[in-house]
Amino acid sequence: MTSSPTAFTGSIPELYDRHLGPVLFEPYAVDLARRLPPAATRVLEVAAGTGRVSRHLLGALPTSGTLLATDLNDTMLARAAQLISDARVTWRAADVQALPLGDGEFDAVVCQFGLMFVPDKPLAIREMRRVLRKGGRLLVSTWDHLDRNEATQVLQELAFSAFPGDPPLFMQIPFSMSDREALRALVADAGFADVEVETVQCTGHSESAAHLATGMVRGNPLWHQLVERGVDAPAFERAVAAALVARFGDRPCVSPLSAHVVTATA
């Protein structure tokens, strides 16, 4: 019993952006945008989601720069377009495995926490290289091991405990690319040079454990798998919030984060 790993539908985009965005994704969005080469004026972002990285990329771009922000999910891009108004950005639904773009069009390609969801990862990396000009820059981030992202590990443990006979497996997908050497080889095998993989540790700050629990339970596709299993949603969300308080405190709820950032040259 599974749900689509790309099913960011219904109320998920709004809850994802409001409750998870500031805690899990904002620290890495800032980090990734600061790595954008100063000379990059034509930037492609894939798996842009609700625009968390897009906003910071626009802040790093010159006034003459352009950003094409793509995602497979129209609903996520619609949320991004509501939040960000900038003439330099274009929002477009696109599959990173078959980018509807010409060769060598971009100075940089950026992908934060999206590659894990792509079925054919080597093809996606080759597509990113294809649309980069010679000497263009690749910036990709993936999550480190689940046990180094302890708040999400709490969620996983409680979900497995609630449904031991049929555990919801969605959270295995976001943390499926934690092997640094495999990540390095994936990018190098696509023809990139100067491939570096850096593990970046950050801290997630949520206004409260309940606020974070809402996002973790109802702000990602795990929610569909919980509903399929007949979850008592209010009770499960309370259990997650209580566990977060016990581990990371409340108001604010502060937890460690760890991710890998890949940089490479086309």
Secondary structure, DSSP 4 states (H G I P E B T S, - for coil): ----TT---TTHHHHIIIIIIIIIIHHHHHHHHHTS-TT--EEEEES-TTSHHHHHHHHHS-TT-EEEEEES-HHHHHHHHHH---TTEEEEE--GGG-SS-TT-EEEEEEES-GGG-S-HHHHHHHHHHHEEEEEEEEEEEE--GGGSHHHHHHHHHHHHH-TTS---GGGTTTS---HHHHHHHHHHTT-EEEEEEEEEEEEEES-HHHHHHHHHHSSTHHHHHHHTT--HHHHHHHHHHHHHHHH-SSSEEEEEEEEEEEEE-
